[in-house]
Amino acid sequence: MKFDLVLAGVGGQGVLSMAAIIGNAAVAEGRFAKLSEVHGMAQRGGAVHSHLRISDQPIESDLVPHGAAHLIVSLEPVEALRYLEYLTPSGAVVTASGPLVNIPDYPDVGEVLERIRHLPHSIVVDAERLATEAGDPLAMNTVMVGAAAHLLPVKVETLEAAVSETFARKGSVALAVNRAAFQAGRAAARSQGALITP
């Protein structure tokens, strides 16, 4: 078994935390996981992406080759499009719908989302709204982990445990918010026809 992901967004959105949650869940199930990260030009506002490779065999390279990613999970729609060259023909894109306009010639967001929705396998989630409803707009990365959970090669229960482990040290409020954010992401994917067991 080998599963390659590209996780993308803008600095400050929590791309690396999202990758760590998924990677920790894979390791908890006895899988090998290798993580590579690329930061933007600035700590906040620049493009950030991470490659995550999960396998039942040791992994030599931490970089996902072009055309090999089974899944792109993005916290920003233009960033989802930026990495399409990594996707396999049967791969899926799960992206947040809200733009983070960090460049002067940011394209029309409606056209960007239309392009994503016309991909063979895509889910577009209003992650910021769902995170805000869960109690904190910064939890949108956890919403996106929930929205992608049914596509990942780890059990939902293991992902939930990884979310809990990540946020328990930040206190009971952060833990409750992120648990709710994870479930909101799962519900959003289900509402778009994803085959998700309760």
C-alpha positions in Angstrom: 0.0 0.0 0.0 1.3 3.5 -0.9 -0.7 6.7 -0.7 0.7 10.1 -1.6 -0.8 13.5 -0.6 -0.1 17.1 -1.3 -1.4 19.5 1.3 -1.5 23.2 0.4 -2.4 26.6 1.6 -1.1 30.0 2.6 1.3 30.6 5.5 -0.6 30.8 8.8 -3.5 28.6 7.7 -2.2 25.5 9.4 -1.0 23.3 6.5 1.7 21.8 8.5 -0.6 21.0 11.5 -3.0 19.3 9.0 -0.2 17.2 7.6 1.1 16.3 11.1 -2.4 15.1 12.2 -2.7 12.8 9.2 0.9 11.6 9.4 0.5 10.8 13.2 -2.7 8.9 12.5 -0.9 6.8 9.9 2.0 6.0 12.2 -0.5 5.1 15.0 -1.8 2.4 12.7 1.6 1.0 12.1 2.2 2.6 8.7 5.3 4.4 7.6 4.9 8.1 6.9 7.3 10.6 5.5 6.6 14.4 5.5 8.3 17.2 3.5 7.3 20.8 3.9 7.9 23.9 1.8 7.4 27.3 3.3 6.5 30.5 1.5 8.6 33.6 1.1 7.0 35.0 4.3 5.9 33.3 7.4 2.4 34.5 6.8 0.9 35.1 3.3 3.2 33.0 1.2 2.3 29.7 -0.4 3.0 26.7 1.8 2.7 23.1 0.8 3.6 19.8 2.3 4.1 16.3 0.8 3.0 13.4 2.9 3.7 9.8 1.8 2.1 6.9 3.6 3.0 3.3 3.0 3.1 -0.2 4.6 6.8 -0.4 3.5 9.7 1.9 4.3 9.7 5.1 2.2 12.9 6.4 0.6 11.9 9.8 -0.7 9.7 12.3 1.0 8.7 14.1 -2.2 5.6 13.1 -4.2 6.4 12.8 -7.9 4.3 14.7 -10.5 1.3 12.6 -11.4 1.5 10.4 -8.3 -0.6 12.2 -5.7 -3.8 10.3 -4.8 -5.2 13.4 -3.0 -4.7 17.2 -2.7 -6.1 18.8 0.4 -6.0 22.6 0.2 -7.0 25.4 2.6 -7.3 27.8 -0.3 -8.7 27.3 -3.8 -6.0 28.8 -6.0 -3.4 26.8 -4.0 -5.4 23.6 -4.9 -5.1 24.5 -8.6 -1.4 25.2 -8.2 -0.6 21.6 -7.5 -2.8 19.8 -10.0 0.2 18.5 -11.9 0.9 16.3 -8.9 -2.4 14.5 -9.1 -3.0 11.1 -10.6 -5.8 10.9 -13.2 -8.0 9.2 -10.6 -6.9 11.4 -7.8 -9.2 13.7 -5.7 -9.1 17.3 -4.7 -10.6 18.5 -1.4 -10.4 22.3 -1.0 -11.7 25.1 1.1 -13.8 27.5 -0.9 -12.7 30.8 0.7 -10.0 32.7 -1.1 -7.1 34.3 0.8 -6.2 37.1 -1.6 -2.5 37.5 -1.2 -1.5 38.5 -4.7 -2.5 41.6 -6.7 -3.8 39.6 -9.7 -5.8 37.0 -7.8 -8.1 35.3 -10.3 -11.9 35.4 -10.2 -12.8 33.1 -7.3 -16.0 31.9 -9.0 -14.0 30.8 -12.0 -11.4 29.0 -9.8 -14.1 27.1 -7.9 -15.9 26.2 -11.1 -12.7 24.7 -12.5 -12.2 22.7 -9.3 -15.8 21.5 -9.3 -15.3 20.2 -12.9 -12.5 18.0 -11.9 -13.4 14.3 -11.9 -13.2 14.0 -8.1 -13.5 17.1 -6.0 -15.1 18.4 -2.8 -15.4 22.1 -2.1 -16.0 23.0 1.6 -16.9 26.3 3.2 -14.2 25.5 5.8 -14.0 29.0 7.4 -17.7 29.1 8.0 -17.8 25.6 9.5 -14.8 26.3 11.7 -16.4 29.6 12.9 -19.6 27.7 13.8 -17.5 25.1 15.6 -16.0 27.9 17.7 -12.8 29.2 16.0 -12.1 30.2 12.4 -8.6 29.0 12.8 -9.9 25.4 13.1 -10.5 25.3 9.3 -7.5 23.0 8.9 -9.2 20.5 11.1 -12.5 20.9 9.1 -10.5 20.0 6.0 -9.0 16.9 7.7 -12.5 15.8 8.4 -13.7 16.5 4.9 -10.9 14.4 3.5 -11.1 11.6 6.1 -13.1 9.2 3.9 -10.3 9.4 1.2 -7.4 8.7 3.5 -5.9 5.3 4.1 -6.4 5.4 7.9 -9.5 4.8 10.1 -11.7 7.7 11.0 -11.3 6.8 14.7 -7.5 7.0 14.4 -7.8 10.5 12.8 -10.1 11.6 15.5 -7.6 10.4 18.1 -4.8 12.3 16.4 -6.9 15.4 16.4 -7.6 14.9 20.1 -3.9 14.3 20.9 -2.9 17.4 18.9 -5.3 19.8 20.6 -5.7 18.3 24.1 -2.6 20.1 25.3 -4.2 23.4 24.3 -7.0 23.0 26.7 -10.5 21.6 26.8 -12.0 24.5 24.7 -9.6 24.0 21.8 -10.1 20.2 22.0 -13.9 20.6 21.8 -13.7 23.1 19.0 -11.4 20.9 16.9 -13.5 17.8 17.5 -16.5 19.7 16.3 -14.6 21.0 13.3 -13.5 17.5 12.3 -17.1 16.3 12.4 -18.3 19.4 10.5 -15.9 18.6 7.7 -17.1 15.0 7.5 -20.7 16.2 7.3 -19.8 18.7 4.6 -18.2 15.9 2.5 -21.2 13.7 3.1 -23.6 16.4 1.9 -21.7 16.5 -1.4 -22.3 12.8 -2.0 -19.2 11.3 -0.5 -19.6 7.8 0.7 -19.1 8.2 4.4 -20.2 5.8 7.1 -21.7 7.5 10.1 
